[in-house]
Amino acid sequence: MITYEQYKTMHILFILCLFSSMGFISCNSNLIQKKRGKWMVGLVSFLIFVAGMGLIARLGFTHGQAFPLWVKLKMGTWFVINILFICLFRLKTIEYKAIITSIILLLAWFAIWIAINKPVSV
């Protein structure tokens, strides 16, 4: 059985991998490298989701039980971040990539704030 601490470590490690791949994508224009970057973002995003669901299970939530608001907000934020990663793949100019990257980092900060503070209502 995987413990809460192990899920948390995996979750944070996968998030670091995701942001490393963001730098990889932003700096590369080679088509083959971009395909690898897309594959990496998809896989790591899935692993973040799996580790996050493991964390939620270790917090005592059962299957079929409604998620609290902070979990819904965090999942929605990460959904938007993944959509912005798709936009990052398609952009050609570095100026727009910098704007999208800044928005992604701001949303990631918001997701971290949600996870730490777990607001009951917004």
N, C-alpha and C positions, 0 to 999 in steps of 0.2 A: 504494500500500500504506500502510495506517495503521500508525504506529509505536506502540511500547509507551507512550511518553509521551502521545501523543494519546489513546489508549484510556483511560489513567489519568485524564487531564484530563476527558474526557467522563464517565467513571464518577463522579468526584467532583462534577462539575457536576450530573449527574442526581440524585445523592443529595441535594444541596442543594435542588434543585427539589422533591424528594419531601417534604423536611421543611418547606419553605415552604408546600406544599399542605396539610400537616398543620395548620399554623397557620390557614390559610384555612378549612379544614373545621371546626376547633374553634370558631372565632369566628362563623361564619355559621349562621343558622337558615333562611334563604331557600331554598326548595326548588330553584329554578332554579340558584342558586349551588352547592348541594350536588351537583346533577347534573354541573355543570362540574368540581367537585372530584373526584368519582368518576372521571370521564373522565380527568382530569389524573393522578390516582394510578395508574390502570391503564396509561396510556401511558408515564409516567415509570418505573414499575416494570419494564415491558418493556425500555425503553431501558437501564436499569441492568443488567438481565440480559444484554443483547446486548453492552454495553461490557465487562462482567465476563468474558463468554466470550471476547471479543477479547483481554483481558488474559491469560487462561489460555492461549490459543493462542500469544501472544507469549512466554510463559514456556517454551514448548517442548513442551507437551502436545499429542498428536495425537488425532485422532478415534478413538474406540473404546478409548482408553487409560483405565484407571481413575484417577479423581481422587484426590489425596491427602486425608488426613483433614481438613486445615484448609479445603480447598475445600468439602467436604461439610458441615462445621460452619457455614461462612459462608453457604452456600446455604440450609441449614435455618433459620438465624437469620433470614435475609431472608424466607423463607416465612412464619415465625411473625409477623414484623413486618407483612407484607401482610395476614395474617388479622386482626391487631389493628387495622389501618386499616379493615377492613370493620366491625369492632365499633364503631370510633369513629364511623362514619357512622350507625349505628343507635341510638346512645345519645342520650338526651334531656337528662339532667341534667349540669351542668357538673362536678360532683364526680367522677362516674365517668369523664368525658372526661379529667379531670386525672390520674386514676390510670392510665388506659390510655396517655395520652401519656407519663407517666413511665416506664412499662414499655417503651414503644417506644424511648425515648431510652436507657434502660439496655441494651436489646438491641442498639441501634445502636452503642453504645460497645463492647460485646462483639464485634460484627462487625469493628469497626475494630481492636481488639486482636488478633483472629485474623489479620487481613490483615497487620498489621505484624510480629507475632511468628512467624506460621506454625508453630504447635506440631505436632510430629510425632505425638505420642500424648497422649491426655488421660486 
